[in-house]
């Protein structure tokens, strides 16, 4: 490929990557701030938080291993070609570390704020246990032949699976309550923008190296973005279309409660 083309694409790749990192990273704060202001986590599904922590922890292991381990990188190039670029950038690792920390903080808020009768379901506990037990079993399977790339790929599969199911409890809770109160829509909007920027980054990298191995060689990252976009659109539909009237009713009740004390003074 002509060099004068490759350099601009590399710049675009980095810009899109760090833009996705910033958008995704910021997306964790609206929910934390909302919980803090309300002093409540009612409306935020606990299963979502546990599954999300498992997802980001698995994704951190995958990204950190592929980015820092020379052994894993060598096995990756032996499988996909020695001229191929490692499909994990510094912003991927930075995002994963930040995501684990912020998800843990949000989970901590569950123990200190009002939570009503919400609790973690047995199904969530079972799924999370199966995921981590499977990872341990795969470690001992990979150990004799040092199949570390395969093991790392297992964590990628875990994080994709968690991404596929983690939003389901929250979406169902919104449907059951016919409301998105307690669930930050700003989180969803930022997550959607970050996913789009992530796809743009992968496209720029693929065009730069003249290969689409970034999509099928890093299938976890590809499916992650696709699944995130799908659920983001679902939550936007719930918030802005399906349960918009419910939000209005809640707001009206709040306004009435604020103005009620002023009525007696006017009559006196």
C-alpha positions as CSV (number, residue, x, y, z in Angstrom):
1,X,0.0,0.0,0.0
2,X,1.2,3.5,-0.8
3,X,2.9,5.1,2.3
4,X,1.1,8.5,2.0
5,X,-2.2,6.7,2.3
6,X,-1.2,4.5,5.2
7,X,-0.2,7.4,7.5
8,X,-3.5,9.3,7.4
9,X,-5.4,6.1,8.0
10,X,-3.2,5.4,11.0
11,X,-4.0,8.8,12.4
12,X,-7.7,8.2,11.8
13,X,-7.4,4.8,13.5
14,X,-6.0,6.3,16.6
15,X,-8.5,9.2,16.7
16,X,-11.5,6.9,16.4
17,X,-10.0,4.5,19.0
18,X,-9.4,7.2,21.6
19,X,-12.8,8.8,20.9
20,X,-14.4,5.4,21.5
21,X,-12.4,5.0,24.7
22,X,-13.5,8.5,26.0
23,X,-17.1,7.9,25.1
24,X,-17.3,4.5,26.7
25,X,-15.3,5.6,29.8
26,X,-17.6,8.6,30.4
27,X,-20.7,6.4,29.9
28,X,-20.1,4.8,33.3
29,X,-20.4,8.1,35.2
30,X,-24.0,9.2,34.6
31,X,-25.3,6.0,36.4
32,X,-23.0,6.5,39.3
33,X,-24.0,10.2,39.5
34,X,-27.7,9.4,39.2
35,X,-27.4,6.8,42.0
36,X,-25.5,9.3,44.2
37,X,-28.1,12.1,43.7
38,X,-31.1,9.8,44.3
39,X,-29.3,8.0,47.2
40,X,-31.0,5.0,45.6
41,X,-30.4,2.2,43.1
42,X,-34.0,1.3,42.7
43,X,-34.6,0.8,39.0
44,X,-31.1,-0.4,38.3
45,X,-31.0,-4.2,37.9
46,X,-28.4,-5.9,40.1
47,X,-28.1,-8.9,37.7
48,X,-26.9,-6.4,35.1
49,X,-24.2,-5.1,37.4
50,X,-22.9,-8.6,38.3
51,X,-22.9,-9.8,34.7
52,X,-21.3,-6.5,33.6
53,X,-18.5,-6.9,36.1
54,X,-17.8,-10.5,34.8
55,X,-17.9,-9.2,31.2
56,X,-15.4,-6.4,31.8
57,X,-13.1,-8.5,33.9
58,X,-13.0,-11.2,31.1
59,X,-12.4,-8.5,28.6
60,X,-9.6,-7.0,30.6
61,X,-7.8,-10.4,30.8
62,X,-8.2,-10.8,27.0
63,X,-7.0,-7.3,26.2
64,X,-4.1,-7.2,28.7
65,X,-2.9,-10.7,27.6
66,X,-2.9,-9.9,23.9
67,X,-1.4,-6.5,24.4
68,X,1.4,-7.3,26.9
69,X,2.3,-10.9,26.4
70,X,4.9,-11.6,23.7
71,X,4.0,-15.3,23.9
72,X,0.4,-14.7,23.1
73,X,1.3,-12.2,20.4
74,X,3.6,-14.8,18.7
75,X,0.9,-17.4,18.8
76,X,-1.5,-14.9,17.3
77,X,0.9,-14.1,14.4
78,X,1.6,-17.8,13.8
79,X,-2.1,-18.3,13.4
80,X,-3.1,-15.3,11.4
81,X,0.1,-14.3,9.7
82,X,3.3,-12.6,10.9
83,X,2.6,-9.4,9.1
84,X,-0.7,-8.9,10.8
85,X,-1.1,-6.1,13.4
86,X,-2.2,-7.2,16.9
87,X,-5.9,-6.2,17.1
88,X,-5.8,-4.8,20.6
89,X,-4.7,-1.2,21.1
90,X,-3.6,0.7,24.2
91,X,-7.0,2.4,24.5
92,X,-8.6,-1.1,24.7
93,X,-6.5,-2.0,27.7
94,X,-7.1,1.4,29.3
95,X,-10.8,1.2,28.8
96,X,-11.0,-2.3,30.3
97,X,-9.2,-1.2,33.5
98,X,-11.4,1.8,33.8
99,X,-14.6,-0.3,33.2
100,X,-13.8,-2.8,35.9
101,X,-13.2,-0.1,38.4
102,X,-16.3,1.9,37.6
103,X,-18.5,-1.2,37.5
104,X,-17.2,-2.2,40.9
105,X,-18.0,1.3,42.3
106,X,-21.5,1.1,40.9
107,X,-21.9,-2.4,42.5
108,X,-20.7,-0.9,45.8
109,X,-23.5,1.7,45.7
110,X,-25.9,-1.2,45.8
111,X,-24.8,-1.9,49.4
112,X,-25.0,1.7,50.7
113,X,-28.0,3.2,49.0
114,X,-31.7,2.4,49.1
115,X,-32.4,-0.7,47.0
116,X,-36.0,-1.7,47.8
117,X,-36.7,-5.4,47.5
118,X,-34.3,-5.9,44.6
119,X,-31.7,-8.6,44.8
120,X,-29.3,-10.7,42.7
121,X,-31.2,-13.6,41.1
122,X,-30.1,-17.3,41.5
123,X,-29.9,-17.5,37.7
124,X,-27.3,-14.7,37.6
125,X,-25.3,-16.3,40.3
126,X,-25.4,-19.6,38.4
127,X,-24.4,-18.1,35.1
128,X,-21.5,-16.2,36.7
129,X,-20.3,-19.2,38.5
130,X,-20.4,-21.3,35.3
131,X,-18.4,-18.7,33.5
132,X,-15.5,-18.5,36.0
133,X,-15.4,-22.3,36.7
134,X,-15.2,-22.8,32.9
135,X,-12.3,-20.4,32.7
136,X,-10.4,-22.3,35.4
137,X,-11.0,-25.6,33.7
138,X,-9.8,-24.2,30.4
139,X,-6.6,-22.9,32.1
140,X,-5.7,-26.4,33.1
141,X,-6.6,-27.7,29.6
142,X,-4.3,-25.1,28.0
143,X,-1.4,-25.6,30.5
144,X,0.2,-28.8,29.1
145,X,0.6,-27.5,25.6
146,X,0.9,-23.8,26.5
147,X,-2.1,-22.9,24.3
148,X,-2.3,-19.4,25.7
149,X,-3.9,-17.8,22.7
150,X,-6.7,-20.4,22.9
151,X,-7.1,-19.6,26.6
152,X,-7.2,-15.9,25.9
153,X,-9.9,-16.5,23.3
154,X,-12.0,-18.3,25.9
155,X,-12.1,-15.1,27.9
156,X,-13.1,-13.3,24.7
157,X,-16.0,-15.8,24.3
158,X,-17.0,-15.2,27.9
159,X,-17.1,-11.5,27.6
160,X,-19.1,-11.8,24.3
161,X,-21.6,-14.1,26.0
162,X,-21.9,-11.8,29.0
163,X,-22.5,-8.9,26.6
164,X,-25.2,-10.9,24.9
165,X,-27.1,-11.5,28.2
166,X,-26.2,-8.7,30.6
167,X,-28.7,-6.2,29.3
168,X,-31.6,-8.7,29.3
169,X,-32.4,-8.4,33.0
170,X,-32.4,-4.6,32.8
171,X,-34.6,-4.5,29.6
172,X,-37.0,-7.0,31.2
173,X,-37.2,-4.9,34.4
174,X,-37.9,-1.8,32.4
175,X,-40.6,-3.7,30.5
176,X,-42.1,-5.1,33.8
177,X,-42.1,-1.6,35.5
178,X,-43.1,0.1,32.3
179,X,-40.5,2.7,33.2
180,X,-36.8,3.5,32.8
181,X,-36.7,5.5,36.0
182,X,-33.4,4.8,37.8
183,X,-31.7,3.7,34.6
184,X,-29.5,6.4,33.0
185,X,-30.2,7.1,29.3
186,X,-27.0,9.1,29.1
187,X,-25.1,5.9,29.7
188,X,-26.8,4.4,26.6
189,X,-26.3,7.4,24.3
190,X,-22.6,7.5,25.1
191,X,-22.2,3.7,24.8
192,X,-23.8,3.8,21.4
193,X,-21.5,6.6,20.2
194,X,-18.5,4.7,21.5
195,X,-19.6,1.5,19.7
196,X,-19.9,3.4,16.4
197,X,-16.4,4.9,16.9
198,X,-15.0,1.5,17.7
199,X,-16.3,0.1,14.4
200,X,-14.8,3.1,12.6
201,X,-11.4,2.4,14.3
202,X,-11.5,-1.3,13.2
203,X,-12.4,-0.2,9.6
204,X,-9.5,2.3,9.4
205,X,-7.0,-0.3,10.7
206,X,-8.3,-2.9,8.2
207,X,-8.0,-0.4,5.3
208,X,-4.5,0.6,6.5
209,X,-3.1,-3.0,6.5
210,X,-5.2,-4.2,3.5
211,X,-6.8,-7.0,5.5
212,X,-10.1,-7.6,7.4
213,X,-8.5,-9.9,9.9
214,X,-9.3,-7.4,12.6
215,X,-12.9,-8.4,12.3
216,X,-12.6,-12.2,12.2
217,X,-9.3,-12.4,14.1
218,X,-10.8,-10.4,17.0
219,X,-14.3,-11.7,16.7
220,X,-15.0,-10.8,20.4
221,X,-14.5,-7.1,19.8
222,X,-16.6,-7.2,16.6
223,X,-19.6,-9.0,18.3
224,X,-19.2,-6.8,21.4
225,X,-19.9,-3.6,19.3
226,X,-22.7,-5.2,17.3
227,X,-24.5,-6.5,20.5
228,X,-24.0,-3.2,22.3
229,X,-25.5,-1.2,19.5
230,X,-28.5,-3.5,19.3
231,X,-29.3,-3.2,23.0
232,X,-28.6,0.5,23.0
233,X,-31.2,1.0,20.4
234,X,-33.7,-1.1,22.4
235,X,-33.1,1.0,25.5
236,X,-33.5,4.2,23.5
237,X,-36.8,2.8,22.2
238,X,-38.0,2.0,25.7
239,X,-37.0,5.4,27.1
240,X,-38.1,7.8,24.3
241,X,-41.0,5.8,22.8
242,X,-42.6,3.0,24.8
243,X,-42.4,4.5,28.3
244,X,-42.2,8.2,27.6
245,X,-45.7,8.8,29.0
246,X,-44.7,7.0,32.2
247,X,-41.7,9.4,32.6
248,X,-44.1,12.3,32.2
249,X,-46.4,11.0,34.8
250,X,-43.6,10.6,37.3
251,X,-42.4,14.1,36.6
252,X,-45.9,15.5,37.1
253,X,-46.2,13.8,40.4
254,X,-42.9,15.3,41.5
255,X,-44.0,18.8,40.5
256,X,-47.3,18.5,42.4
257,X,-45.5,17.4,45.5
258,X,-43.2,20.3,45.3
259,X,-46.0,22.9,44.9
260,X,-48.4,21.4,47.4
261,X,-47.1,23.2,50.5
262,X,-47.6,26.6,48.9
263,X,-51.4,26.1,48.6
264,X,-52.4,26.6,52.3
265,X,-50.5,29.9,52.5
266,X,-52.4,31.3,49.5
267,X,-55.8,30.5,51.1
268,X,-54.9,32.0,54.4
